[in-house]
Amino acid sequence: MTITDIRDAILTGETAEVGALPVPEAYRGVTVHADEVAMFDGIPSRDKDPRKSLHVDEVPTPEPGPGEALIAVMASAINYNTVWTSIFEPIPTFKFLQRYGRLSPLAKRHDQPYHVVGSDAAGVVLRTGPGVHRWQPGDEIVAHCLNVELEGPDGHNDTMLDSDQRIWGFETNFGGLAELALVKANQLMPKPDHLTWEEAACPGLVNSTAYRQLVTTNGANLKQGDVVLIWGASGGLGSYATQFALNGGAIPVCVVSSPEKAAIVRRMGVELVIDRTAEGYRFWRDENTQDPKEWQRFGARIRELTGGEDPDIVFEHPGRETFGASVYAARKGGTIVTCASTSGYLHQYDNRYLWMNLKRIIGSHFANYRESWEANRLIAKGLIHPTLSKTYPMTETGQAALDVHRNAHQGKVGVLCLAPEEGLGVRDAEKRSKHIDRINLFRGA
């Protein structure tokens, strides 16, 4: 019996039989190697090529321990943390694995000279460890990426505050860009039954992140009528933030970088769009000097679109390149909520615009267990839709990561793992037909 037998049982709909099949001793996964962490030394970040560092290797299958599950991964997706991992920035992820490995004998398994990456997955439960009762072999699932121990008190009100909080597949091993993956059972959520495997895999990290960052009281606490400035509105994070803003009765002002991306957000229902490339915004005069006049021109453009209103909320994730403009543009008493730094993590801004205008900066990181479940529920009900634009086979994960690294993509980029082709895994065709236009909105973009 091989991994092919497991795949075939899933493809024929015999998922209940999966638990009776032997688990293979090894499986294929997308990895980075500890002995290659210096391969890009001296090369600018933008020129580092994930195709050189991401490998498809056969690795030993881990045994699920207490509270864990082994899953067969039908499809996964690329997130920016996979890009960071592949270019070994800001630090090689092997430092995360070493730190995790010191936590307990069970965690020691993660400290390997290879790192199986990936923080999204849609698939089927194969095995569960002791103490797992909610999930059974054969259950169709998606996995969110919050890994916590919950042995200390800090995370009991908000699991993101747990002292041992990690992101699965980035700060842990055995991630989702693989044929099999090891997760904690409380990462599992029901797969939306109207979506294909690749569609179901792509919302996990970004959808939950945008939900906490924009909607909940842990983030910006969006309300009806709020003007929301959304950077990268057609990208992985921004495409979900835009949906939440529209669904919540807010007024999104979407910033994009091309006419094609502007067209996509307009098709989503957005009326106020800024093509930052076409309008020539250059927030930095040089590597070390920002241009406040460009902030002012940008703020004036926002007010022109909104009828004189500044943003109540700025949805930040580019980081260094845009943060000064974001702090300037937010309204008096407004909120800048940030979850990432894809253009650089050393932010600079003029603090006078923050303190004298009583603005707030909120740091937001992924989502807690409850927020992840709520965000997935919205996907399952067809209220929020996947923004999958393109799918690659697992052997071309390096190219998929390069697309994201160079911002040459729209929405999310998917990766087929055990699924042999796109379009498989739909269980509710009637529900799908009601939402097919929205599901396909980003396809081929």
N, C-alpha and C positions, 0 to 999 in steps of 0.2 A: 504494500500500500504506500502511496506517495502523496505529495501535495496535490497532484492532479486528481486523485480520487476525491479529495475533500472539495476541490473546485467543482468537479463534475456533479457531486451530490448537491451542492448549492445551486448550480445552474439548472438542474433538473427539478428543483423545488423540493428535494428530499432533505431539507435542512434538519428535520427531526432525527435523521439517521446519522448526522455528523458526529454526534457524541459517541457513537459506537465505532467510529473509524480510528485506527491508530494515528497518533500524532507523529509526524516525521521527526527524525533526530536533528535535521537541519533545514533551513529555508533560505530563500534569497531576500536580501534587504539592501537598501541604498545606504552606503556608509561613507564616513570619512575616517582616515587612518591617523593614529597618533604620531607615526613616524614621518608624516608629511606636513606637520603644522607650520613649518618654516618655508614651505614651497613658494609662498607669495611675498616673502620678505623683500622690502624695497620697492614693491609695485603699488601704485596708487589704488585705492579701494575700487574705483570705477573700472579699472582694467583687470581686476582679478576675475578669473574665469571658473565658475563652478563646474564646468564640464571636465576640468582637469583634476578636481579634488573629490568629486562624488563618484563612487564606485558602486557597482552591483556585485555583492559578494554573497557567498553561502556562509551562514553563521549558525552556531549551535542553537537549538530551540530551548528557551528557558522553561522551567517547570513553574506553573503558577503557585505562589505561596498563599498564606492566609489573606483573605480579602482581595485576591487578584483573579484575573481572568486572562486566558489566552484566546485571541480572536484570529479568525481568518479574514484578512483584509482584501476586500474586493476592489476598493479604490481609495485613493488618498488625494492630497492637494498640496500645493506649494504655498508656504507662508514666508514672510520676510525673515523669520528666525531660521529657516532652512538656508536662506541666502547668507545670513551672518555665520551660521555654522560652516558653510562651504568655503567661505573666504577667511575663516578663523579670526573673525572680529566680533566684538571688541577684544575678546580673549578666546583662545581655543576652548571648545566645550568639554574637552577632556578634564579641565579643571573642575567643572561642575560634576562630572562623573566620579572623580576622585573624592570630592567633598561628600557626595551622596554615599559613596561606598564606605566611608568611615562611620556612617550613622548606625548601621546594624549589619548582622550577618546576611540578612535577606537583601539589603541594599547593596552589599558588596558585589553581587552579581553584575551590577551596572558598570562597575569600574573595569573596563576592558580596553585593549589597545585599538578597538574599532568602536564606532558610534553609529548605531542604526538610527537614522534621523526621521523626522516627520511628526507633525502635531495634529493631523486630521486623519480620520479613518471611518469608512463605512464597511460593514461586513457582518460576520456571523460568529457567535460565541462557540468556541471549540471545547474548552475545558474551564472549570472554575476551581479555585482553591478552597481550603477549609473556611467555613464561616460565610460563604456566599450562598444566599437563598433566593434572592429576587430574580436572578438570571440563570438560565439553563442552556446547555448546549443546543444549538439550533436556533436560538433567538437572533433575529436580525436587528442590528444595532448601529448606532453611530457613537463615536467616542469623543468626548471633550477632553481638553488637555490639562486640566487641573489635577496635579498630583500633590496630595498632602498627607501627613501622618496623623494629625489631630491628637497627638499625645500631650501637647501643652495646651494651656487655656486660651491662648491668643486668638486662635481661629474658630472658637466655638460660636461666636456671634456672626463672624464673616470669615468663611474658610480661606479667603485670599490673604488674610492676616496671620495665618498659621505660621509659626516660626520655621517650619520645614516645608513651606510651599515651594513647589517647583512646576515648571512647564514640561509636560511629558514630551519626549522626543527631541527636546532641546537641552534640558537640564537633567534628563534621565535617558537611559538607553532603551533599546527595543521599541523604537517609535513606529509610526504608521506608514512610512514609505517602504513597505515590505509585504511579503506574502503572509506573514504572521506578525502579531504584535502582542506585547505584554502590557496590560493596563491594570489599574486598580478597578475593582468592580463598580465603585461609585463614580467612575468616569462614564459608564455606559448609559445610553439613552435610547429610546425606541427609534428605529429608522423611519423617517417619513415615508409612508407606503405609496405615495404617488410619484416618488422620484426614482430615477435610476441610481445605480451605485455611485457613479461619479458625481451626479448632482447632489446626492445626499452627503457625500464626503466633503464638499467644498465649503459649506457655511460655518462649520464648527467653531474654529478659533476666531475668525473675524466677526461672525454674527454675534457671538457671545460677548466679545470685546466691545463692539459698537453698542450693544444693548446696555451693558453696565456703564460705559463711558458717557453715553448720551441720555439714556432714559431713566435710570434708577437713581435713588437718593444717594447711592455711593458715588455717582458721577454728577452730571450736569442737571439732572432732575428736570428734563425738558417738559414744557407745558404748551398748550395751544397758543398760537400766535407768536411764539418766540422766533426771532430771526436767528438762523443758525448758519454760520459760515463753515463750509465743509471743504477742507483741502483734499485734493485727489479724489474727487467725488465719484469717478468711474472706476476706481481701483478696488482692491480687495476689501479694505476697511470702509472706504468712503461710499461704496455702492450699497452697503447695509445701513450706514448712518443716514444716507439719503432716503432710503425706504422708511426708516424709523421716523425721520423728521416729517415726511409726507403723511405717514399713517397717524402721527400724533398731532396733526393740525398745526405744525410749525411752518415757517417760511424758509426753506433752504436757499442759501446762496452758494452755488456749487462752483468750485474752482477746479478747472481742468487744464490740460496742456496741449490740446489739439482740437481741430474742428470735429474729428471723428468722435472724440470723447465728449465733446459738447453735445453732439447729436444723440449719443446714448442717454445722457442724463435728461435731455429734453423728452426723449421717448418714455422715460420713467415718470414724466409729469412735472418736471422742474421748469420753472419759468425764468428764474434769475440765474444766469450763468456767466462766469468770467473765464475766458480763455487767456490764461496768464502769458502764454507764449505769443499769441497774436497781439496782445496789448503791451508786450515788451517789458514786463515788470522785472527789474533787477534790484533786488533788495540789498545786495552787497556790491560796493564799488570795487573791492578787491578782496583777497582772502581774509583780511583782518578788519575791514571797515564797512559798516552798514550805511545805507543811504536813507535817512529819515524822510527825505522828500518823496521817495518812492513809497514809503509807508503812507504818507499823506495822500499821494495820488491814488493809492489802492483804497484807502478809507473813503475818499471822495467818490470813487467808482461804486463802492458798495452802497453809499447813501443815494447815489443817482438811481441805482436799481430798486432800492427799497422805498423810495419816496422820502428820504431824509433820515432813515433809522440806521443806527449802528447795530452790530450783532449782539444779541443777548448771550449767545454761546458761540465759542470758536472750537470746532472739532479739530484738534491738532494731532498730527502724527509725523509730518515730515521732519520736524525738529529744527536743527540749526539754521537751515536755509530760510525758514518762514517764521520762526518764533518771534522775532522782533516785530514783524508786521502784525502777527496775531495779537500780541499784547497791546500794540497801538490801536488796532482796529476795534477791539471789544468795546462795548458801550460802558459808560460809567456804571459801576456796580456789576458789570458783566463777568462772565466766567470763561476762562481758557482751560479746557480739559485735554490733557495730553496722555497718550498711551504708547508712544514710540518715538524714534528718532532716526528715520531711515536716511536722512541726509546728513546726519551727524548728531552726536549726543551732548556736545558742549554748547548749550544754548546761550545766546546773548540777547538782552533786551534792555530798554531804557526803563529803569525802575520808577521813574517819576510818573510814567503813564499808569503804572500799577498802583502805587500807594496813594497818589493824590486823587485818583479816580476810583478808589475802593474796589478795584477788580480782584478777582481770585484766580489762582492757578491751582488746578486739581490734578493730581497724578492718578491715573487709572490703569490697572493691569489686569488683563484677561477678565474673568468673572468668577463669582463663587458658584458653589454647586447649584443653589436655587436659581440664580440668574441664568446659568447655562441651561437648566431645564426649561425655564420660561422662554428663553430665546429659541430653543429647539421646538417647543410647543407651537410657537408662531409659524415656524417653517412647516410643521406637520399640518397646521390648519389652513395653510395656503394664504396667510396674511403677510408673510415675508417670503421672498423667493430667492433661490440660488442665483448667483451671478456668474455662472461658469461660462467662460468664453472659448476655451480650448482645452483639449485633453491629450496627454502624451502617454506612450507606454512607459513602463517603469525603467526600461533600458535607456530612455532618453530624459531621465529626470534632470541631468545636468543642463540640458538645453532649456527645460522648463524653468529651472532656477535662474538661468541666465536671462530669460525673458523678464522675470520679475526684478532681477538685479538692475536691468537697464530700463525698467519701466516701459517695456515694449509690449505690454499686455493690457487687457481690460478686465475688470472684475477679478475672478479667480481662475487660476490655471490648475487643471486636474491631472491626476496620474492614475492610470489603470494598473492595478497590482495583480490580483488573481482573475479579475474580470477580463475575458479575452477580447472584448470589444465594447463599444459604447452602446447605451440604450437598454441594458439589462437591469433587472431588479424591480421593475414596476409591479406593484401588487394591487393598486387601485387606479385602473385606467379611467374610470368615470371622473374621479376627482382631478386627475391629471388633465383631462380634456378641458376642464373649467379654467385652468390656469396656464395652459400651454404657451400662450403668447408671452406671458411674463416669465415663465420658466426659460424660454428661448431668447429672451431679450438681448442677452450678451453673446449668444452663440455666433461664432465666426467673426466677432468684432476684432 
